Amino acid sequence: MVRARATAMRVLGKARQHLQGFLLRHGRIYAGKKGWTLAYRRWLTTVRFDHPASQIVLQDYIHAVTDAEARVDCLTKRIEELAPQWSMTPFVEAVQAMRGVAFIVAVTVVAEVGDFSRFDNPRQLMAFLGLVPSEHSSGATIRRGGITKAGNALARRGLIEGAWDLSHASPRQSQAP
């Protein structure tokens, strides 16, 4: 179900991208700071086109976004409903103890990693997740680069998004309770 939700999230992103591309091609640009807020959605309801075909396409794109959001919400609720009966729930709760890791991220990491005991040390787990630095070496010269991204993309993305959310939270939000 975690992978189905990840697919639904990609579909939602594409649907939003298609809608925004359509609006941009027709010179309809939102004046606010951020998209997909309540204000942005109110603005979408005011967008009108003179040509009926353009209005029909706009409504189709809006419905595609709405349907994709409903699919993500449905899958998220089902994951939340089924999680308490899952044998890995204690691991999900333990992973949530890390700052920035919410329920969905924790479920994703645990589902993708599976049995944590198969890793002898944290380095092996980090390598599985693709969170180790790349290395370019020649002779005595060693240069380290960004992460390798060679491991499990879904788990890595969840952890990175959790860290990103934490680092971009307001100072009040990021303080420990």
Backbone as a printed PyTorch tensor [residue, N CA C, xyz], in Angstrom:
tensor([[[  0.8200,  -1.1960,   0.0000],
         [  0.0000,   0.0000,   0.0000],
         [  0.8640,   1.2600,   0.0000]],

        [[  2.0350,   1.1600,   0.6120],
         [  2.9330,   2.3130,   0.6460],
         [  3.3660,   2.6780,  -0.7770]],

        [[  3.6610,   1.6720,  -1.5690],
         [  4.0750,   1.9370,  -2.9470],
         [  2.9110,   2.4520,  -3.7880]],

        [[  1.7130,   1.9520,  -3.5310],
         [  0.5340,   2.4560,  -4.2430],
         [  0.3150,   3.9270,  -3.9040]],

        [[  0.5270,   4.2870,  -2.6390],
         [  0.3810,   5.6950,  -2.2400],
         [  1.4660,   6.5450,  -2.8930]],

        [[  2.6730,   6.0250,  -2.9760],
         [  3.7560,   6.7700,  -3.6250],
         [  3.4360,   7.0100,  -5.1010]],

        [[  2.8680,   6.0090,  -5.7510],
         [  2.4530,   6.1720,  -7.1460],
         [  1.3560,   7.2270,  -7.2500]],

        [[  0.4060,   7.1780,  -6.3260],
         [ -0.6780,   8.1650,  -6.3300],
         [ -0.1330,   9.5770,  -6.1160]],

        [[  0.8910,   9.7020,  -5.2890],
         [  1.5090,  11.0140,  -5.0710],
         [  2.1730,  11.5250,  -6.3490]],

        [[  2.8240,  10.6280,  -7.0880],
         [  3.4360,  11.0300,  -8.3660],
         [  2.3660,  11.4590,  -9.3660]],

        [[  1.2580,  10.7200,  -9.4070],
         [  0.1550,  11.0630, -10.3050],
         [ -0.4240,  12.4280,  -9.9220]],

        [[ -0.5660,  12.6780,  -8.6150],
         [ -1.0540,  13.9760,  -8.1480],
         [ -0.1170,  15.0920,  -8.5800]],

        [[  1.1730,  14.8820,  -8.4170],
         [  2.1460,  15.8950,  -8.8380],
         [  2.0540,  16.1950, -10.3220]],

        [[  1.8950,  15.1450, -11.1290],
         [  1.7630,  15.3230, -12.5800],
         [  0.4690,  16.0530, -12.9190]],

        [[ -0.6250,  15.7010, -12.2530],
         [ -1.9120,  16.3600, -12.5230],
         [ -1.8140,  17.8520, -12.2080]],

        [[ -1.1890,  18.1870, -11.0900],
         [ -1.0010,  19.5970, -10.7420],
         [ -0.1180,  20.3000, -11.7660]],

        [[  0.9270,  19.6140, -12.2010],
         [  1.8370,  20.1850, -13.1940],
         [  1.1060,  20.4480, -14.5170]],

        [[  0.2670,  19.5260, -14.9400],
         [ -0.4930,  19.7040, -16.1760],
         [ -1.4280,  20.9110, -16.0720]],

        [[ -2.1180,  21.0210, -14.9390],
         [ -3.0280,  22.1520, -14.7420],
         [ -2.2690,  23.4760, -14.7560]],

        [[ -1.1770,  23.5330, -14.0320],
         [ -0.4120,  24.7760, -13.9800],
         [  0.1960,  25.1160, -15.3440]],

        [[  0.6210,  24.1020, -16.0870],
         [  1.1440,  24.3360, -17.4300],
         [  0.0740,  24.8900, -18.3570]],

        [[ -1.1310,  24.3450, -18.2680],
         [ -2.2570,  24.8330, -19.0680],
         [ -2.5410,  26.2980, -18.7480]],

        [[ -2.5940,  26.6080, -17.4580],
         [ -2.8610,  27.9910, -17.0560],
         [ -1.7520,  28.9280, -17.5430]],

        [[ -0.5200,  28.4990, -17.4300],
         [  0.6080,  29.3170, -17.8630],
         [  0.5750,  29.5650, -19.3750]],

        [[  0.2520,  28.5220, -20.1380],
         [  0.1660,  28.6770, -21.5920],
         [ -0.8960,  29.6890, -22.0000]],

        [[ -1.9090,  29.8350, -21.1630],
         [ -2.9900,  30.7720, -21.4610],
         [ -2.8510,  32.0920, -20.6930]],

        [[ -1.6950,  32.2980, -20.0900],
         [ -1.4160,  33.5750, -19.4430],
         [ -2.1650,  33.8080, -18.1480]],

        [[ -2.6410,  32.7690, -17.5290],
         [ -3.3460,  32.8860, -16.2460],
         [ -2.3500,  32.5390, -15.1460]],

        [[ -1.8700,  33.5670, -14.4600],
         [ -0.8250,  33.3830, -13.4560],
         [ -1.3540,  33.8210, -12.0990]],

        [[ -1.2050,  32.9540, -11.1380],
         [ -1.6410,  33.2340,  -9.7750],
         [ -0.7190,  34.2690,  -9.1560]],

        [[ -1.2990,  35.3240,  -8.5770],
         [ -0.5080,  36.4190,  -8.0160],
         [ -0.0080,  36.1340,  -6.6000]],

        [[ -0.5390,  35.1200,  -5.9490],
         [ -0.1290,  34.8170,  -4.5770],
         [  1.2680,  34.2280,  -4.5180]],

        [[  1.7200,  33.9850,  -3.2910],
         [  3.0810,  33.4780,  -3.0830],
         [  3.2020,  31.9810,  -3.3120]],

        [[  2.2170,  31.1960,  -2.8540],
         [  2.3280,  29.7400,  -2.9110],
         [  1.1150,  29.1420,  -3.6180]],

        [[  1.3800,  28.0830,  -4.3650],
         [  0.3110,  27.3490,  -5.0020],
         [ -0.2600,  26.2870,  -4.0890]],

        [[ -1.4310,  25.8370,  -4.4200],
         [ -2.1240,  24.7430,  -3.7620],
         [ -2.4990,  25.0280,  -2.3230]],

        [[ -2.6300,  26.3010,  -1.9970],
         [ -3.1760,  26.7090,  -0.7120],
         [ -4.6790,  26.9000,  -0.8930]],

        [[ -5.3640,  27.1970,   0.1760],
         [ -6.8000,  27.4720,   0.0860],
         [ -7.0530,  28.6920,  -0.8020]],

        [[ -6.2020,  29.7000,  -0.6720],
         [ -6.3420,  30.9020,  -1.5010],
         [ -6.1470,  30.5650,  -2.9830]],

        [[ -5.1870,  29.7020,  -3.2740],
         [ -4.9460,  29.2980,  -4.6690],
         [ -6.1560,  28.5580,  -5.2150]],

        [[ -6.7450,  27.7090,  -4.4090],
         [ -7.9230,  26.9520,  -4.8460],
         [ -9.1130,  27.8780,  -5.0700]],

        [[ -9.2610,  28.8940,  -4.2190],
         [-10.3210,  29.8930,  -4.4390],
         [-10.0930,  30.6170,  -5.7580]],

        [[ -8.8200,  30.9630,  -6.0190],
         [ -8.4890,  31.6430,  -7.2680],
         [ -8.8340,  30.7680,  -8.4690]],

        [[ -8.5760,  29.4630,  -8.3780],
         [ -8.8960,  28.5440,  -9.4770],
         [-10.3740,  28.5820,  -9.8300]],

        [[-11.2320,  28.7560,  -8.8250],
         [-12.6710,  28.7980,  -9.0970],
         [-13.0720,  30.0670,  -9.8390]],

        [[-12.2340,  31.0820,  -9.8230],
         [-12.5570,  32.3430, -10.5140],
         [-12.0050,  32.3910, -11.9340]],

        [[-11.1330,  31.4600, -12.2850],
         [-10.5370,  31.4710, -13.6260],
         [-11.6000,  31.0790, -14.6510]],

        [[-11.7560,  31.9240, -15.6660],
         [-12.7320,  31.6800, -16.7330],
         [-12.0750,  31.9100, -18.0830]],

        [[-12.5120,  31.1350, -19.0490],
         [-12.0360,  31.2800, -20.4140],
         [-13.2200,  31.6160, -21.3100]],

        [[-12.9770,  32.4200, -22.3230],
         [-14.0310,  32.7930, -23.2570],
         [-14.4250,  31.6210, -24.1540]],

        [[-13.4260,  30.8770, -24.5800],
         [-13.7040,  29.7480, -25.4660],
         [-14.1760,  28.5500, -24.6430]],

        [[-15.3160,  27.9550, -25.0290],
         [-15.8500,  26.8290, -24.2500],
         [-14.8940,  25.6410, -24.1410]],

        [[-14.1210,  25.3700, -25.1910],
         [-13.1990,  24.2250, -25.1520],
         [-12.1370,  24.4310, -24.0830]],

        [[-11.6280,  25.6520, -23.9680],
         [-10.6190,  25.9430, -22.9480],
         [-11.1960,  25.7750, -21.5550]],

        [[-12.4420,  26.1970, -21.3620],
         [-13.0960,  26.0560, -20.0510],
         [-13.2940,  24.5740, -19.7160]],

        [[-13.6420,  23.7780, -20.7040],
         [-13.8300,  22.3390, -20.4960],
         [-12.5040,  21.6860, -20.1080]],

        [[-11.4230,  22.0630, -20.7920],
         [-10.1030,  21.5070, -20.4760],
         [ -9.6790,  21.9120, -19.0660]],

        [[ -9.9140,  23.1750, -18.7000],
         [ -9.5910,  23.6310, -17.3460],
         [-10.3140,  22.7770, -16.3150]],

        [[-11.6060,  22.5780, -16.4980],
         [-12.3800,  21.7780, -15.5480],
         [-11.8830,  20.3360, -15.5060]],

        [[-11.4800,  19.7970, -16.6500],
         [-10.9470,  18.4360, -16.6840],
         [ -9.6620,  18.3400, -15.8730]],

        [[ -8.7680,  19.3260, -16.0360],
         [ -7.5290,  19.3340, -15.2620],
         [ -7.8090,  19.4750, -13.7660]],

        [[ -8.7520,  20.3240, -13.4130],
         [ -9.1140,  20.5040, -11.9980],
         [ -9.6740,  19.1950, -11.4330]],

        [[-10.5210,  18.5140, -12.2080],
         [-11.0700,  17.2310, -11.7510],
         [ -9.9720,  16.1710, -11.6120]],

        [[ -8.9960,  16.2010, -12.4980],
         [ -7.8830,  15.2460, -12.4080],
         [ -7.1150,  15.4500, -11.1040]],

        [[ -6.8960,  16.7110, -10.7320],
         [ -6.2040,  17.0060,  -9.4730],
         [ -7.0550,  16.5460,  -8.2870]],

        [[ -8.3360,  16.8580,  -8.3250],
         [ -9.2430,  16.4760,  -7.2370],
         [ -9.3010,  14.9580,  -7.0730]],

        [[ -9.3960,  14.2440,  -8.1970],
         [ -9.4440,  12.7780,  -8.1430],
         [ -8.1430,  12.2090,  -7.5850]],

        [[ -7.0120,  12.7630,  -8.0100],
         [ -5.7190,  12.2830,  -7.5190],
         [ -5.5780,  12.5460,  -6.0200]],

        [[ -6.0320,  13.7100,  -5.5630],
         [ -5.9870,  14.0170,  -4.1250],
         [ -6.8550,  13.0510,  -3.3340]],

        [[ -8.0220,  12.7200,  -3.8790],
         [ -8.9240,  11.7780,  -3.2070],
         [ -8.2810,  10.3950,  -3.1150]],

        [[ -7.5770,  10.0000,  -4.1720],
         [ -6.9090,   8.6930,  -4.1640],
         [ -5.8110,   8.6490,  -3.1030]],

        [[ -5.0190,   9.7030,  -3.0140],
         [ -3.9600,   9.7700,  -2.0010],
         [ -4.5740,   9.7240,  -0.6030]],

        [[ -5.6270,  10.5040,  -0.3860],
         [ -6.2840,  10.5190,   0.9250],
         [ -6.8370,   9.1470,   1.2890]],

        [[ -7.4530,   8.4820,   0.3230],
         [ -8.0230,   7.1520,   0.5750],
         [ -6.9350,   6.1540,   0.9530]],

        [[ -5.8480,   6.1440,   0.2110],
         [ -4.7520,   5.2210,   0.5140],
         [ -4.1040,   5.5430,   1.8590]],

        [[ -3.9630,   6.8320,   2.1670],
         [ -3.3960,   7.2350,   3.4550],
         [ -4.2700,   6.7420,   4.5990]],

        [[ -5.5850,   6.9060,   4.4680],
         [ -6.5070,   6.4500,   5.5170],
         [ -6.4540,   4.9370,   5.6780]],

        [[ -6.3560,   4.2260,   4.5690],
         [ -6.2850,   2.7610,   4.6570],
         [ -4.9960,   2.3030,   5.3320]],

        [[ -3.9110,   2.9800,   5.0470],
         [ -2.6430,   2.6470,   5.7180],
         [ -2.7890,   2.8940,   7.2130]],

        [[ -3.3990,   4.0170,   7.5800],
         [ -3.6010,   4.3340,   9.0050],
         [ -4.5050,   3.3120,   9.6810]],

        [[ -5.5230,   2.8260,   8.9590],
         [ -6.4400,   1.8370,   9.5250],
         [ -5.7700,   0.4760,   9.7230]],

        [[ -4.9270,   0.0910,   8.7720],
         [ -4.3110,  -1.2340,   8.8190],
         [ -3.0530,  -1.2950,   9.6750]],

        [[ -2.4240,  -0.1750,   9.9070],
         [ -1.1560,  -0.1530,  10.6420],
         [ -1.2290,  -0.7870,  12.0350]],

        [[ -2.2730,  -0.5500,  12.8240],
         [ -2.2880,  -1.1450,  14.1690],
         [ -2.2310,  -2.6770,  14.1800]],

        [[ -2.7090,  -3.3270,  13.1080],
         [ -2.6890,  -4.7970,  13.0660],
         [ -1.3960,  -5.3460,  12.4670]],

        [[ -0.5520,  -4.4710,  11.9600],
         [  0.6810,  -4.8830,  11.2940],
         [  1.7130,  -5.3120,  12.3330]],

        [[  2.4320,  -6.3700,  12.0460],
         [  3.4320,  -6.8760,  12.9940],
         [  4.6020,  -5.8990,  13.1790]],

        [[  4.8030,  -5.0030,  12.2330],
         [  5.9280,  -4.0630,  12.2880],
         [  5.5610,  -2.7420,  12.9650]],

        [[  4.3630,  -2.6240,  13.5280],
         [  3.9180,  -1.3840,  14.1610],
         [  4.8780,  -0.8850,  15.2410]],

        [[  5.4640,  -1.7470,  16.0830],
         [  6.4240,  -1.2310,  17.0650],
         [  7.6310,  -0.5420,  16.4050]],

        [[  8.0500,  -1.0510,  15.2490],
         [  9.1650,  -0.4140,  14.5400],
         [  8.7390,   0.9370,  13.9710]],

        [[  7.5020,   1.0010,  13.4890],
         [  6.9720,   2.2710,  12.9670],
         [  6.9790,   3.3100,  14.0790]],

        [[  6.5350,   2.9240,  15.2560],
         [  6.5180,   3.8540,  16.3900],
         [  7.9290,   4.2710,  16.7750]],

        [[  8.8630,   3.3480,  16.7150],
         [ 10.2520,   3.6700,  17.0590],
         [ 10.8610,   4.6320,  16.0430]],

        [[ 10.5890,   4.4250,  14.7730],
         [ 11.1360,   5.3030,  13.7370],
         [ 10.5370,   6.7040,  13.8590]],

        [[  9.2940,   6.7960,  14.2970],
         [  8.6520,   8.1050,  14.4820],
         [  9.2920,   8.9100,  15.6090]],

        [[ 10.0920,   8.2590,  16.4320],
         [ 10.7600,   8.9800,  17.5190],
         [ 11.8140,   9.9420,  16.9790]],

        [[ 12.2630,   9.7240,  15.7440],
         [ 13.2300,  10.6510,  15.1370],
         [ 12.5140,  11.9460,  14.7650]],

        [[ 13.1800,  13.0520,  14.9980],
         [ 12.5920,  14.3530,  14.6680],
         [ 12.3930,  14.4590,  13.1640]],

        [[ 11.2310,  14.9640,  12.7710],
         [ 10.9320,  15.1560,  11.3640],
         [ 10.2980,  13.9570,  10.6900]],

        [[ 10.1960,  12.8280,  11.3960],
         [  9.6280,  11.6170,  10.8060],
         [  8.2040,  11.4350,  11.3160]],

        [[  7.2530,  11.6140,  10.4080],
         [  5.8410,  11.4430,  10.7380],
         [  5.4080,  10.0180,  10.3950]],

        [[  4.1390,   9.7440,  10.5850],
         [  3.6100,   8.3960,  10.4500],
         [  3.8610,   7.7860,   9.0660]],

        [[  3.4950,   8.4900,   8.0030],
         [  3.6250,   7.9360,   6.6560],
         [  5.0840,   7.6720,   6.3100]],

        [[  5.9660,   8.5800,   6.6790],
         [  7.3940,   8.3810,   6.4250],
         [  7.8810,   7.1470,   7.1830]],

        [[  7.4730,   7.0030,   8.4250],
         [  7.8930,   5.8560,   9.2400],
         [  7.3840,   4.5490,   8.6470]],

        [[  6.1280,   4.5140,   8.2390],
         [  5.5640,   3.3020,   7.6350],
         [  6.3210,   2.9690,   6.3520]],

        [[  6.6110,   3.9920,   5.5600],
         [  7.3320,   3.7790,   4.3010],
         [  8.7160,   3.1940,   4.5530]],

        [[  9.4500,   3.7750,   5.4880],
         [ 10.7990,   3.2970,   5.7840],
         [ 10.7620,   1.8620,   6.2990]],

        [[  9.8690,   1.5870,   7.2200],
         [  9.7950,   0.2350,   7.7940],
         [  9.3630,  -0.7720,   6.7310]],

        [[  8.3920,  -0.4090,   5.8960],
         [  7.9290,  -1.3270,   4.8520],
         [  9.0330,  -1.6040,   3.8320]],

        [[  9.7950,  -0.5940,   3.4950],
         [ 10.8410,  -0.7590,   2.4900],
         [ 12.0790,  -1.4640,   3.0480]],

        [[ 12.4250,  -1.1700,   4.2960],
         [ 13.6040,  -1.8120,   4.8980],
         [ 13.2830,  -3.2500,   5.2880]],

        [[ 12.1070,  -3.4610,   5.8360],
         [ 11.7320,  -4.8100,   6.2650],
         [ 12.3860,  -5.1550,   7.5780]],

        [[ 13.2290,  -6.1540,   7.5720],
         [ 13.8840,  -6.6320,   8.7780],
         [ 15.1740,  -5.8390,   9.0210]],

        [[ 15.1640,  -4.9750,  10.0210],
         [ 16.3310,  -4.1510,  10.3290],
         [ 17.5140,  -4.9960,  10.8140]],

        [[ 17.2240,  -6.1650,  11.3590],
         [ 18.3060,  -6.9950,  11.9120],
         [ 19.1950,  -7.5990,  10.8120]],

        [[ 18.7900,  -7.4880,   9.5660],
         [ 19.6410,  -8.0260,   8.4910],
         [ 20.8570,  -7.1570,   8.2170]],

        [[ 20.8870,  -5.9830,   8.8320],
         [ 22.0480,  -5.0900,   8.6870],
         [ 22.9230,  -5.2340,   9.9220]],

        [[ 24.1920,  -5.5310,   9.7160],
         [ 25.1150,  -5.7320,  10.8270],
         [ 25.4790,  -4.4290,  11.5200]],

        [[ 25.4300,  -3.3170,  10.7720],
         [ 25.7890,  -2.0260,  11.3590],
         [ 25.0610,  -0.9040,  10.6180]],

        [[ 25.0670,   0.2880,  11.1860],
         [ 24.3610,   1.4110,  10.5620],
         [ 24.8650,   1.7440,   9.1560]],

        [[ 26.1350,   1.4960,   8.8810],
         [ 26.6880,   1.7820,   7.5470],
         [ 25.9760,   0.9680,   6.4750]],

        [[ 25.6940,  -0.2890,   6.7860],
         [ 25.0020,  -1.1410,   5.8170],
         [ 23.5890,  -0.6240,   5.5620]],

        [[ 22.9130,  -0.1920,   6.6140],
         [ 21.5690,   0.3750,   6.4530],
         [ 21.6300,   1.6450,   5.6100]],

        [[ 22.5930,   2.5040,   5.8970],
         [ 22.7220,   3.7450,   5.1280],
         [ 23.0430,   3.4580,   3.6610]],

        [[ 23.8450,   2.4360,   3.4090],
         [ 24.1510,   2.0490,   2.0320],
         [ 22.8930,   1.5280,   1.3400]],

        [[ 22.0820,   0.7430,   2.0590],
         [ 20.8250,   0.2360,   1.5060],
         [ 19.9060,   1.3860,   1.1250]],

        [[ 19.9130,   2.4340,   1.9380],
         [ 19.0640,   3.5940,   1.6810],
         [ 19.6750,   4.5510,   0.6570]],

        [[ 20.9430,   4.3630,   0.3340],
         [ 21.6030,   5.2570,  -0.6200],
         [ 21.9680,   6.5850,   0.0000]],

        [[ 22.2120,   6.6050,   1.2940],
         [ 22.5260,   7.8320,   2.0240],
         [ 24.0050,   7.9240,   2.3870]],

        [[ 24.8500,   7.3180,   1.5820],
         [ 26.2930,   7.4030,   1.8170],
         [ 26.8990,   8.3270,   0.7600]],

        [[ 27.9730,   9.0180,   1.1070],
         [ 28.5510,   9.9500,   0.1260],
         [ 29.2410,   9.2070,  -1.0180]],

        [[ 29.1720,   9.8180,  -2.1920],
         [ 29.9120,   9.2450,  -3.3160],
         [ 31.3900,   9.5740,  -3.1320]],

        [[ 32.2160,   8.8180,  -3.7950],
         [ 33.6560,   9.0290,  -3.6390],
         [ 34.3320,   8.9200,  -4.9920]],

        [[ 35.1820,   9.8950,  -5.2710],
         [ 36.0180,   9.8730,  -6.4750],
         [ 37.4620,   9.8310,  -5.9830]],

        [[ 38.1330,   8.7280,  -6.2490],
         [ 39.5000,   8.6070,  -5.7390],
         [ 40.4550,   8.1860,  -6.8500]],

        [[ 41.6330,   8.7340,  -6.7650],
         [ 42.6930,   8.3920,  -7.6960],
         [ 44.0020,   8.5010,  -6.9390]],

        [[ 44.6540,   7.3790,  -6.7370],
         [ 45.8940,   7.3870,  -5.9670],
         [ 45.6260,   7.8110,  -4.5370]],

        [[ 46.3350,   8.8340,  -4.0810],
         [ 46.1750,   9.3150,  -2.7100],
         [ 45.0590,  10.3440,  -2.5920]],

        [[ 44.4920,  10.7970,  -3.7210],
         [ 43.4550,  11.8240,  -3.7010],
         [ 42.0830,  11.1860,  -3.5350]],

        [[ 41.3390,  11.6660,  -2.5480],
         [ 39.9760,  11.1980,  -2.3120],
         [ 39.0720,  12.4200,  -2.2470]],

        [[ 38.0670,  12.4400,  -3.1230],
         [ 37.0810,  13.5190,  -3.0950],
         [ 35.7100,  12.9130,  -2.8400]],

        [[ 35.0510,  13.4340,  -1.8350],
         [ 33.7070,  12.9540,  -1.5120],
         [ 32.6830,  13.9080,  -2.1270]],

        [[ 31.5970,  13.3100,  -2.6190],
         [ 30.5480,  14.0970,  -3.2490],
         [ 29.2210,  13.9220,  -2.5250]],

        [[ 28.1570,  14.1630,  -3.2510],
         [ 26.8110,  14.0140,  -2.6940],
         [ 26.4680,  12.5570,  -2.4680]],

        [[ 25.2730,  12.3060,  -1.9520],
         [ 24.8640,  10.9300,  -1.6690],
         [ 24.7840,  10.1290,  -2.9630]],

        [[ 24.9640,   8.8220,  -2.8450],
         [ 25.0410,   7.9650,  -4.0280],
         [ 23.6930,   7.7420,  -4.6970]],

        [[ 22.6300,   7.7540,  -3.9410],
         [ 21.2790,   7.4660,  -4.4430],
         [ 21.2020,   6.0800,  -5.0820]],

        [[ 22.0200,   5.1700,  -4.5960],
         [ 22.0780,   3.8260,  -5.1710],
         [ 21.1620,   2.8490,  -4.4550]],

        [[ 20.5230,   3.2560,  -3.3910],
         [ 19.7210,   2.3340,  -2.5990],
         [ 18.2360,   2.4700,  -2.8650]],

        [[ 17.4340,   2.2250,  -1.8460],
         [ 15.9880,   2.2330,  -1.9460],
         [ 15.4790,   3.6720,  -2.0540]],

        [[ 14.9660,   4.0230,  -3.2220],
         [ 14.5620,   5.4030,  -3.5020],
         [ 13.3700,   5.8530,  -2.6710]],

        [[ 12.3980,   4.9800,  -2.4640],
         [ 11.1880,   5.3680,  -1.7470],
         [ 11.4830,   5.6820,  -0.2780]],

        [[ 12.2400,   4.8260,   0.3750],
         [ 12.5970,   5.0620,   1.7770],
         [ 13.4850,   6.2970,   1.8960]],

        [[ 14.4530,   6.4340,   0.9850],
         [ 15.3550,   7.5910,   1.0250],
         [ 14.5760,   8.8890,   0.8330]],

        [[ 13.6580,   8.8940,  -0.1060],
         [ 12.8680,  10.1050,  -0.3580],
         [ 12.0720,  10.4990,   0.8850]],

        [[ 11.4530,   9.5180,   1.5420],
         [ 10.6910,   9.8160,   2.7480],
         [ 11.5590,  10.4220,   3.8390]],

        [[ 12.7230,   9.8400,   4.0660],
         [ 13.6280,  10.3590,   5.0940],
         [ 14.1350,  11.7610,   4.7420]],

        [[ 14.4510,  11.9760,   3.4880],
         [ 14.9510,  13.2870,   3.0670],
         [ 13.8550,  14.3350,   3.1680]],

        [[ 12.6270,  13.9870,   2.7850],
         [ 11.5220,  14.9360,   2.9230],
         [ 11.2600,  15.2690,   4.3820]],

        [[ 11.3500,  14.2540,   5.2540],
         [ 11.1800,  14.5110,   6.6870],
         [ 12.2440,  15.4620,   7.2080]],

        [[ 13.4800,  15.2480,   6.7940],
         [ 14.5730,  16.1330,   7.2110],
         [ 14.3910,  17.5290,   6.6240]],

        [[ 13.9280,  17.5960,   5.3820],
         [ 13.7180,  18.8890,   4.7350],
         [ 12.6210,  19.6610,   5.4650]],

        [[ 11.5150,  18.9740,   5.7840],
         [ 10.4290,  19.6300,   6.5150],
         [ 10.9080,  20.1480,   7.8620]],

        [[ 11.7180,  19.3570,   8.5300],
         [ 12.2310,  19.7560,   9.8370],
         [ 13.1460,  20.9730,   9.7110]],

        [[ 14.0100,  20.9690,   8.7050],
         [ 14.9570,  22.0740,   8.5600],
         [ 14.2920,  23.3530,   8.0730]],

        [[ 13.1180,  23.2420,   7.4540],
         [ 12.4280,  24.4290,   6.9630],
         [ 11.2470,  24.8290,   7.8500]],

        [[ 11.1140,  24.1940,   8.9840],
         [ 10.0600,  24.5610,   9.9290],
         [ 10.4470,  25.8580,  10.6210]],

        [[  9.4450,  26.5640,  11.0840],
         [  9.7430,  27.7920,  11.8160],
         [ 10.4410,  27.3950,  13.1190]],

        [[ 11.2100,  28.3100,  13.7140],
         [ 11.9310,  27.9700,  14.9570],
         [ 10.9840,  27.4460,  16.0370]],

        [[  9.7940,  27.9740,  16.0890],
         [  8.8270,  27.5400,  17.0920],
         [  8.3910,  26.0900,  16.8310]],

        [[  8.2040,  25.7170,  15.5460],
         [  7.7800,  24.3700,  15.2140],
         [  8.8700,  23.3460,  15.4500]],

        [[ 10.1280,  23.7220,  15.2570],
         [ 11.2140,  22.7440,  15.3210],
         [ 11.7330,  22.5050,  16.7460]],

        [[ 11.2580,  23.2470,  17.7180],
         [ 11.7010,  23.0280,  19.0850],
         [ 11.1180,  21.7370,  19.6200]],

        [[ 11.8930,  21.0290,  20.3770],
         [ 11.4160,  19.7800,  20.9720],
         [ 10.3740,  20.1060,  22.0340]],

        [[  9.3210,  19.2520,  22.1230],
         [  8.2670,  19.5120,  23.1230],
         [  8.7490,  19.3290,  24.5380]]])
